[in-house]
Amino acid sequence: QRFHQQVLANLARWKQDRGLRGVVMVSRWGFGMGLVSPIWTDRVPEGRETFLDARAHNPQEALAYLEAELSASLDKVGDQNLRVLLVMPSPLQRVKGPHCLSVRPAVDCFVSREQMAAYSGAVEAAIRRVAATRPFVRLMDPKDFMCTQDRCPAMLDNTVVYRDDNHVTDTFSRASASHFTSGLQWLIQADHASITSEEK
């Protein structure tokens, strides 16, 4: 949270001194929301959930605070005539990818799209609501290239995707870099004042 606030506080200076044109916003969005994570070691007994926002007492309140805070943060970026490439929740693995691949066939090492939707669906809906009213924001969903139609595997196209249960390997990062090209090119174009809602 402190890092996030420091970044927002420096946007105007970085734009003037360093030519900043846009911001990539990424987070483990479902973390600290009181949701049942696909990651087995993240799960806690019901009633013992912890919330990233100390004001929240249940997942519904946590989601409302997330939506409000995200809206405020995006507006601060927009006030500087900067664009935002907002990366949606990435798929998580039930167990650490390398461990699963070392003891099970690769076909058994995955998280299903259904599991991810149950975990992050409400968060993703909130993000989309916030972005829909801000034409200077573009969404990018890693599941588009990290998942098949029904699952998000720990190994994809003979490449090990995960180095644990939620971070990708250097090899996969390099192999998937081209998927970010369009979004990054859009990010560094003209100020957001020239964007129309049809571009989103």
C-alpha positions in Angstrom: 0.0 0.0 0.0 2.8 2.4 0.9 4.6 1.7 -2.4 1.3 2.2 -4.3 0.8 5.6 -2.7 4.4 6.7 -3.4 3.9 5.8 -7.1 0.7 7.9 -7.3 2.4 10.8 -5.5 5.2 10.9 -8.1 3.3 10.6 -11.3 3.4 14.3 -12.2 7.1 14.6 -11.5 7.9 11.4 -13.5 5.8 12.7 -16.4 7.6 16.0 -16.5 11.1 14.8 -15.7 11.2 11.3 -17.3 8.5 11.5 -20.0 6.2 9.0 -18.3 3.3 8.2 -20.7 1.4 5.4 -18.9 1.2 3.0 -16.0 0.9 -0.8 -15.9 -1.2 -1.8 -13.0 -0.9 -5.4 -11.8 -1.7 -7.1 -8.5 -2.6 -10.4 -7.1 -6.1 -9.0 -7.0 -7.9 -11.7 -5.0 -5.3 -11.8 -2.2 -6.6 -10.5 1.1 -10.2 -10.6 0.0 -11.4 -13.4 2.2 -11.9 -15.6 -0.9 -11.2 -19.4 -1.1 -8.0 -19.5 -3.1 -7.2 -22.3 -5.5 -3.8 -22.6 -3.8 -4.2 -25.3 -1.2 -1.7 -23.7 1.3 -3.5 -20.4 1.1 -6.7 -21.8 2.5 -7.8 -21.0 6.0 -10.8 -22.2 8.1 -14.0 -20.3 7.7 -14.2 -17.4 10.1 -10.5 -16.9 10.2 -10.1 -15.0 6.9 -7.8 -12.0 6.9 -8.4 -8.9 4.8 -5.9 -6.6 3.1 -8.1 -3.7 3.9 -8.4 -3.5 7.7 -11.9 -1.9 7.4 -13.4 -5.1 5.8 -15.1 -7.7 7.9 -16.3 -10.0 5.1 -15.6 -10.6 1.4 -18.4 -8.3 0.3 -17.0 -5.4 2.2 -13.5 -6.2 1.0 -14.7 -6.1 -2.6 -16.5 -2.8 -2.2 -13.4 -1.2 -0.7 -11.3 -2.6 -3.5 -13.6 -1.1 -6.1 -13.6 2.2 -4.4 -9.8 2.3 -4.0 -9.2 1.2 -7.6 -11.5 3.9 -8.9 -9.7 6.5 -6.8 -6.2 5.3 -7.9 -7.2 5.2 -11.6 -8.6 8.7 -11.4 -5.3 10.0 -10.0 -3.5 8.5 -13.0 -6.1 9.9 -15.3 -5.8 13.4 -13.8 -2.2 13.4 -15.2 -3.5 12.5 -18.7 -1.8 9.1 -18.5 -3.0 5.8 -19.8 -3.3 2.6 -17.7 -2.8 -0.9 -18.8 -4.6 -2.9 -16.1 -3.6 -6.6 -15.9 -6.4 -8.8 -14.8 -5.9 -11.7 -12.3 -3.5 -14.3 -13.4 -4.3 -18.0 -12.9 -2.9 -19.6 -9.8 -1.9 -23.2 -9.3 -3.3 -25.6 -6.6 0.3 -26.6 -5.7 3.7 -25.4 -6.8 4.1 -26.1 -10.5 7.6 -27.7 -10.4 6.6 -30.0 -7.5 3.5 -31.2 -9.2 5.4 -31.8 -12.5 8.0 -33.8 -10.6 5.6 -36.2 -9.1 2.6 -36.2 -11.4 2.0 -36.3 -15.2 1.8 -32.8 -16.7 -1.8 -33.4 -17.6 -2.6 -33.5 -13.8 -0.9 -30.2 -13.0 -3.4 -27.4 -13.6 -6.1 -25.2 -12.1 -9.4 -25.2 -13.9 -11.0 -22.2 -15.4 -14.0 -22.9 -13.2 -11.9 -22.8 -10.1 -10.4 -19.5 -11.1 -13.8 -18.0 -11.9 -15.1 -19.1 -8.5 -12.0 -17.4 -6.9 -11.6 -14.2 -8.9 -14.9 -13.8 -10.8 -16.3 -11.2 -8.4 -13.0 -9.3 -8.4 -12.8 -9.3 -12.2 -16.4 -8.0 -12.4 -15.5 -5.1 -10.1 -12.4 -4.3 -12.2 -14.4 -4.3 -15.4 -17.0 -2.0 -13.9 -14.4 0.5 -12.9 -12.6 0.3 -16.3 -15.8 0.6 -18.3 -16.3 4.2 -17.4 -12.6 5.2 -17.9 -11.6 5.3 -21.6 -7.9 5.8 -20.6 -7.9 2.3 -19.1 -7.3 -0.9 -21.2 -7.6 -4.4 -19.7 -5.4 -7.3 -20.4 -6.3 -10.8 -19.3 -3.3 -13.2 -18.9 -5.7 -16.1 -19.0 -6.1 -15.5 -22.7 -2.6 -16.9 -23.3 -2.0 -18.9 -20.1 -5.0 -21.1 -20.3 -6.8 -23.5 -22.7 -10.6 -23.5 -23.0 -11.1 -25.2 -19.6 -7.8 -25.2 -17.7 -4.7 -23.3 -16.9 -1.8 -25.8 -16.9 1.5 -25.7 -15.1 3.2 -26.7 -18.4 2.1 -25.1 -21.7 3.6 -25.9 -25.1 6.4 -27.8 -23.5 7.3 -24.8 -21.3 7.1 -24.9 -17.5 4.8 -21.9 -16.7 5.2 -21.6 -12.9 8.2 -21.5 -10.6 5.9 -21.8 -7.6 2.1 -21.6 -7.3 1.6 -18.0 -8.6 4.9 -16.7 -10.2 5.8 -17.6 -13.7 9.2 -18.8 -14.8 11.7 -16.6 -16.6 11.4 -19.0 -19.6 7.7 -18.6 -19.8 7.9 -14.8 -19.3 10.2 -14.5 -22.3 8.1 -16.8 -24.4 4.9 -14.9 -23.7 6.4 -11.4 -24.0 4.7 -10.8 -27.4 1.3 -10.9 -25.8 2.1 -7.6 -24.1 3.2 -5.8 -27.2 -0.2 -4.4 -28.3 -1.1 -3.2 -24.8 2.3 -1.6 -24.3 2.2 0.1 -27.6 -1.2 1.6 -26.8 0.1 2.6 -23.4 2.8 4.9 -24.7 0.7 6.6 -27.4 -0.8 10.1 -27.1 -2.4 11.5 -23.9 -5.6 9.8 -22.9 -7.7 12.9 -23.8 -7.5 11.7 -27.4 -9.0 8.3 -26.7 -12.5 7.5 -27.5 -14.6 4.9 -25.7 -14.7 2.8 -28.9 -10.9 2.2 -28.6 -11.3 0.1 -25.5 
